[in-house]
Amino acid sequence: MVDDAARDSRRERRRGRTGEAGSESSRRPDYRSLKNPFLPQPVFSADQVAAIHDTALRVLEELGIKVLLPQARAAYARAGALVDEDSQMVRIGRDIVAAALASAPKSITTRAGDRSRDIALELGTMTFLAGCGAPNVTDLEHGRRPGTLAAFEDFIRLVQHFDVLHMLGPCIEPQDVDNRFRHYAVNRAQLTLSDKVPFVFARGTPQVEDGFAMIRLARGLSEDEFASGVHCYTVINTNSPRQLDIPMAQGIIDFARAGQVSIITPFCLAGAMAPITVAGALTLQHAEALAGLALAQIVRPGAPVVYGSFSSNVDMKSGAPAFGTPEHVKATLGAGQLARFTGLPWRSGGGSAANISDAQAAHETQFALWGSVLAGATVCIHAAGWLEGGLSVSFEKLITDIEALQTVAELCASTPGDESAIGFDAIAEVQPGGHFFSAEHTMARYRTAFYEPLVADWSNFGNWTQSGSKTATERATGIWKRLVADFQPPASAAATSGILDEFIARRTEEGGAAPVS
């Protein structure tokens, strides 16, 4: 009998081949460009979708939306909207919305630092992002704490490592950096540690222009070259119900003028900032998204925009947001129907309300993920690592969620069904009661036949116990720490540090750029 120590050693060598710590694997799946293989699942009838759309137009026409930025109100007015300056209410006619939907592009190609990482944003493609926007970071060894630049940089390293995370994002807020200079640190980390499509904060024109300038420097682009392609994105959140604040309205204008992507996303929690019904919450969400999309197209017809959806429900006992609930999944499915009604690429949201990386966190995140997949979402933000309804991002949960994302990505690959795959000869080779381990069919395929897990442990109970009885979360700690320690940035990205540091030093000397509110 083979002793347990030798078996464990072989198991660890096998696990090493899976890429657990960034090591080599004989299997080379392509996770960089995913096409959703599933038929979109409906939750409403076609007549109900049309009714929700029509009611959203009625909301914009009859009730309107409060727009706090005078420049945005002026733009709406030029397009024919009815603007009341005293109340700051803007009533938007359905003709304006129809014109916006007609001019908004149905397919957007975002250009990365490495062109093999370009992403097509259109109905049918599938793009995953890590959890974004959290004030806190958490991990098993150091617990929950305010976000820091060092932690943000480590998240960028992990996002760069995993091909199934397709674009960068503001995982956590680096609260140890003054907010006049924070965007420099965030942009520098993205551009020197990664060659994926970066995120730029929409926190006022000065910060946005700094972000655009840093991308041009890092990517060696002239102003005309930058303007002729899509090189970054931002997320615009309305203040539900029916309000568009100053930095978000300015962000729509700034990104539209520059030809860069705005993901315009109302955050509608049914029972709190939106009607308590799924249909009612989606009606409000749809109206607010259309208002933002219209502003972008008014500013620049053809500006790249993504229809945004992030609707769920609240706990009616506490008012706390909930995610991965049946209502969250239904709202995502309904949002997909509305997005397809417009024809635009669209964004959904994953996430969890759990406080730690545990079974609740896993099942909430995976139900939210499946809602996005079955709804045909183009972009799913908060697909990995997000906890507490967005108050923290977890290093361990990022790793365990990657396992789920890679599983979904595997389902995007075609499954052979030709004569060789069907395997009559293999069945004939093995006698009744035998096994297929040494069959010619198996030997020709075993190195690449199956998905090799990142964090899952398939050992038996005895070997698992002897190895320390580690949970998936505990194993994830070792994985993310090794990946960060072994990380090497893309040479082209690392080479930009000097020119970016010169820019940052100059802008810092000039006082930086405070966020606008």
Buried (B, 14 or more C-beta within 10 A) or exposed (E): EEEEEEBBEEBEEEBBBBBBBBEEBEBEBEBBBBEBBBEBBBBBEEEBBEBBBEBBBEBBBEEBBBBBBEEBBEBBBEBEBEBEEEEBBBBBBBEBBEBBBEBBBEBBEBBBBBEEBBBBBBBBBBBBBBBBBBBBBBBBEEEBEBBBBEBBBBBBBBBBBBBBBBBBBBBBBBBBBEBBBBBBBBBBBBBBBBBBBBBBBBBBBBBBBBBBBBBBBBBEBEEEEBBEBBBBBBBBBBBBBBBBBBBBBBBBBBBBBBBBBBBBBBBBBBBBBBBBEBBBBBBBBBBBBBBBBBBBBBBBEEBBBBBBBBBBBBEEEEEEBBBBBEBBBBBBBBBBBBBBBBBBBBBBBBBBBBBBBBEBBBEBBBBBBBBBBBBBBBBBBBBBBBBBBBBBBBBBBBBBBBBBBBBBBBBBBEEEEEEEEEBEEBEEBBEEEEEBEEBEBBEEBBEEEEBBBBBBBEBEEEBBEEBEEBBBBEBBBBBBBBBBEEBEBBEEBBEBBEBBEEBBEEBEEEEBBBBBE
